Amino acid sequence: MAVDGGKSAEAAMLEIDPPRLLLHTRTADFVGNFETIVRWELEPRDVHGLYSRGTHRMGTGTLLRVQHFGFAGHPEQAGGHRQGWCASLSWIRDYVENNVTVETREPH
């Protein structure tokens, strides 16, 4: 898969349990020659809101947990990936909550 700047990343699926779990490898030529593993967990949740008389169920949602493993011996890459995941997860939240896409997102 090509990403920005002509760089590439490859993945192999290790475990798929729809709609709860996706586990895959990740090897990106722009971070060095090592493989990492990404785990995506999705959990259905009730969404509650606060009202003057207490908390009330508003609907349903999904809790997303992402774990990225395999950075032993590569602390600089772990830090860079942390920043990348923070940005990526905020873009996912913006899309889900406000329908903001890469085309409509304001530049940083």
Summary of the structure (lengths in Angstrom):
residues: 108
radius of gyration: 17.3
end to end distance: 24.8
largest distance: 56.4
contacts: 221
relative contact order: 0.13
helix: 25%
strand: 45%
